Amino acid sequence: MTSVLYDAPGPKAKKRNIVYTVAFVAVMALVAWWLVSVMVDKGQFEWAKWKPFTTSEAWETYLLPALGNTLKAAALALVIALPLGALFGIARLSDHKWVRVPAGVVVEFFRAIPVLILMLFANELYASFTDVSNDIRPLYAVVTGLVLYNASVLAEVVRAGILSLPKGQTEAAQAIGLRKGQTMTNVLLPQAVTAMLPAIVSQLVVIVKDTALGGALIGYAELLRSVRTMSGFYANVIPTFIVVAVLYILLNFLLTSFASWLERRIRGGKRSTGAVVGAAQLDELETVGPEPTTDKKTGP
């Protein structure tokens, strides 16, 4: 199949692609074999190192509470960052310069700063100028850093999603007398949601993974930080890292799967037709024929 952006490979290209694929798979198999052999030599597959994961103590004491803290921080950050990002994204499209320029400065400023610096700054800010206790301050710092950074990124997602719509949508709304606010809320945003959904879910995955920064440097008891305490108690660092990595993979896979289902549901709803014609109305349409026409003869 040939398109504007892709030329169908010929016989030589197909053979070359097969050779490259076989070579890549062979190299990856060798790397995997080397890693497994090294781990076997180091005793990382001994049952004593993996046995704690079969007990309820390891899950109830370390992994599940840490997973709950990760989900809590990610959920709070998303709930705050999504409407805030939508607000700043719409503000950047404003016709008023006094609204558009400050919104652009805020978005560009926080988007340019690494989220780790925002977390550290927020932690010091809460410690110096607020009465937030030491137990809950890491959560506040993690959520604040995630909100400031991801709200600025989501603002650009919202702005790009709205600008991707055809100009005819805005012109049609203006033609029927809708104001700009009504056009935005009733016409543009509902249509842009489908286009923005993959990017929003990708950013949600980033939020979930970025919670690990708070555990590494400011002591937030999230999933990655549980590796330090759990591996110190059971003396199984590598197995604990592997289990935590699998948990991250499963969590992000569930998020992306849910987003794909939701996107299909939204697209399917938009493809549906308007009114539903019942059996009685269909019979009436069949029995009522075309109106008779009369031939008008013109004579002298």
C-alpha positions in Angstrom: 0.0 0.0 0.0 1.4 3.4 -1.1 0.4 6.8 0.3 1.8 10.3 0.4 3.9 9.6 3.5 4.7 5.9 2.9 6.0 3.9 -0.1 5.4 0.2 -0.1 8.6 -1.7 0.2 9.8 -3.8 -2.8 11.2 -7.3 -2.7 14.7 -6.3 -1.6 13.4 -4.0 1.1 11.1 -6.7 2.4 14.1 -9.1 2.6 16.2 -6.5 4.3 13.5 -5.8 6.9 13.2 -9.5 7.7 17.0 -9.7 8.2 16.9 -6.6 10.5 14.0 -8.0 12.5 15.7 -11.4 12.9 19.0 -9.7 13.9 17.2 -7.5 16.4 15.3 -10.3 18.0 18.5 -12.4 18.3 20.4 -9.5 19.9 17.6 -8.9 22.4 17.5 -12.7 23.2 21.2 -12.6 23.9 20.8 -9.6 26.2 18.0 -11.3 28.0 20.0 -14.5 28.4 22.9 -12.6 29.7 20.8 -10.7 32.3 19.2 -13.9 33.5 22.5 -15.7 33.8 24.0 -12.9 35.8 21.0 -12.8 38.1 21.2 -16.6 38.5 24.9 -16.3 39.4 24.2 -13.6 41.9 21.4 -15.7 43.5 18.6 -13.3 42.6 16.2 -16.1 41.7 16.5 -17.9 45.0 13.2 -18.7 46.6 14.0 -16.9 49.8 14.2 -13.6 47.9 10.8 -14.0 46.2 8.9 -15.7 49.0 7.9 -12.4 50.8 5.7 -11.5 47.8 3.6 -14.6 48.4 2.7 -13.4 51.9 0.1 -10.9 52.9 2.5 -9.1 55.2 4.6 -7.7 52.4 1.6 -6.5 50.5 -0.4 -5.1 53.4 2.7 -3.5 55.1 4.7 -2.1 52.2 3.3 -2.4 48.6 -0.5 -1.7 48.9 -0.2 1.3 51.2 2.6 2.7 48.9 0.4 2.1 45.8 -2.5 3.9 47.5 -0.3 6.9 48.2 0.8 6.9 44.6 -2.8 6.8 43.4 -3.8 9.5 45.9 -1.2 12.0 44.8 -1.8 11.3 41.1 -5.6 11.6 41.5 -5.4 14.9 43.5 -2.9 16.3 40.9 -5.1 15.4 38.0 -8.3 16.7 39.6 -6.7 20.1 40.2 -4.5 20.3 37.1 -7.1 19.4 34.5 -9.6 22.3 35.2 -6.7 24.6 35.8 -5.1 23.7 32.6 -8.3 24.0 30.7 -8.8 27.5 32.2 -5.3 28.7 31.2 -5.6 27.0 27.8 -8.8 28.9 27.0 -7.4 32.1 28.5 -4.5 31.9 26.0 -7.1 32.0 23.2 -8.8 35.1 24.6 -9.2 38.2 22.4 -8.2 40.4 25.3 -4.5 41.0 25.6 -4.6 41.6 29.4 -5.9 38.0 29.7 -3.9 36.3 27.0 -0.5 37.6 27.9 -0.4 36.8 31.6 -1.8 33.3 30.9 0.9 32.7 28.4 3.6 33.9 30.8 2.4 31.6 33.6 2.1 28.6 31.3 5.5 29.0 29.7 7.2 29.7 33.0 6.0 26.6 34.8 6.3 24.4 31.7 10.0 25.3 31.5 10.8 24.4 35.1 11.5 20.7 35.9 8.8 19.2 38.1 11.4 18.0 40.6 12.5 21.6 41.3 8.9 22.6 41.8 8.4 19.8 44.3 11.5 20.8 46.3 10.6 24.5 46.2 7.0 23.7 47.4 8.4 21.5 50.2 10.6 24.3 51.4 7.8 26.8 51.0 5.4 24.7 53.2 8.1 24.1 55.8 9.0 27.8 56.1 5.8 29.7 55.7 3.0 27.3 56.7 1.9 25.2 59.7 1.6 22.0 57.6 2.8 19.0 59.6 5.8 17.0 58.6 3.7 13.9 58.1 1.5 15.4 55.3 3.9 18.0 53.9 5.5 15.6 51.4 2.0 14.9 49.9 1.3 18.7 49.6 4.7 19.3 48.0 4.3 16.4 45.5 0.8 17.5 44.5 1.8 21.1 44.2 4.7 20.4 41.9 2.7 18.0 39.8 -0.2 20.5 39.5 2.0 23.5 38.5 3.9 21.6 35.8 1.1 19.4 34.4 -1.5 22.2 34.4 0.8 24.2 32.1 1.2 21.2 29.8 -2.5 20.5 29.8 -3.1 24.1 29.0 -1.2 23.7 25.7 -3.0 20.4 25.1 -6.4 22.2 25.4 -5.2 25.1 23.3 -4.0 22.8 20.5 -7.1 20.7 20.6 -9.3 23.8 20.2 -7.2 25.2 17.4 -7.2 21.9 15.6 -11.0 22.2 14.9 -12.1 23.7 11.6 -12.8 27.4 11.6 -16.2 26.7 10.1 -17.3 25.5 13.6 -16.7 28.9 15.0 -18.1 30.7 12.1 -21.3 28.6 12.2 -21.8 29.3 15.9 -21.3 33.0 15.3 -23.8 32.9 12.4 -26.6 31.7 14.7 -25.8 34.4 17.2 -23.8 32.6 19.9 -21.4 34.6 21.9 -17.7 33.6 22.2 -18.2 32.0 25.6 -21.2 30.0 24.4 -19.3 29.0 21.3 -16.4 27.7 23.5 -18.5 25.8 26.0 -21.2 24.4 23.7 -19.4 24.0 20.3 -15.6 23.9 20.5 -14.8 22.2 23.8 -17.2 19.2 23.3 -15.7 18.5 19.9 -12.1 19.0 21.1 -12.4 16.5 24.0 -12.0 13.5 21.7 -8.9 15.0 20.0 -7.4 15.9 23.4 -8.2 12.6 25.2 -5.1 10.6 24.1 -2.8 13.5 25.1 -4.6 13.9 28.5 -4.2 10.2 29.3 -0.6 10.3 28.3 -0.1 13.2 30.7 -1.9 11.1 33.4 0.6 8.4 33.0 3.4 11.0 33.4 1.7 12.2 36.6 1.6 8.6 38.0 5.3 8.1 37.2 6.4 11.5 38.5 5.1 10.8 41.9 8.3 8.7 42.3 10.3 11.9 42.3 8.7 12.9 45.6 9.5 9.6 47.1 13.1 9.8 46.0 14.0 13.2 47.4 11.3 14.6 49.8 10.3 11.4 51.6 6.8 10.8 50.2 5.9 7.2 50.9 4.8 6.2 47.4 5.4 3.0 45.5 9.0 3.5 44.5 10.0 4.5 48.0 8.6 1.2 49.3 11.5 -0.5 47.6 14.0 1.0 50.1 12.1 -0.1 53.2 10.9 -3.4 51.9 14.2 -4.5 50.4 16.0 -3.4 53.6 13.7 -5.7 55.7 13.8 -8.7 53.4 17.2 -8.2 51.7 15.9 -8.6 48.2 16.6 -5.3 46.3 16.4 -6.6 42.7 13.2 -8.7 43.2 11.5 -5.8 44.9 12.4 -3.5 42.0 11.1 -6.0 39.5 7.7 -6.3 41.4 7.3 -2.6 41.7 8.1 -2.1 38.0 5.5 -4.7 37.1 3.0 -2.8 39.3 3.8 0.4 37.4 3.3 -1.3 34.1 0.0 -2.8 35.1 -1.3 0.5 36.5 -0.4 2.4 33.4 -1.7 -0.3 31.1 -5.1 -0.1 32.9 -5.1 3.7 32.4 -4.4 3.5 28.7 -6.9 0.7 28.2 -9.6 2.7 29.9 -8.7 5.8 27.8 -8.9 3.7 24.6 -12.3 2.4 25.6 -13.5 5.9 26.6 -12.3 7.3 23.3 -14.1 4.6 21.3 -17.3 5.3 23.3 -17.1 9.0 22.7 -16.4 8.6 18.9 -19.2 6.0 18.7 -21.7 8.4 20.4 -20.8 11.2 18.0 -21.4 9.0 15.0 -25.0 8.1 16.1 -27.8 9.7 14.2 -30.5 11.9 15.7 -34.1 10.8 16.1 -35.0 7.1 16.2 -37.9 6.1 13.9 -40.2 3.5 15.4 -42.1 0.7 13.7 -45.4 2.7 13.6 -43.7 5.7 12.0 -42.0 3.5 9.5 -45.3 2.0 8.4 -46.8 5.4 8.0 -43.8 6.4 5.8 -44.3 3.3 3.6 -48.1 3.7 3.2 -48.0 7.4 2.4 -46.9 7.7 -1.2 -45.7 10.7 -3.1 -48.2 13.4 -3.6 -50.1 13.1 -6.9 -49.0 15.5 -9.6 -51.3 17.1 -12.2 -50.2 17.9 -15.6 -51.0 21.4 -16.6 -51.8 21.6 -20.3 -51.2 24.8 -21.9 -53.4 25.4 -24.9 -54.3 28.2 -27.2 
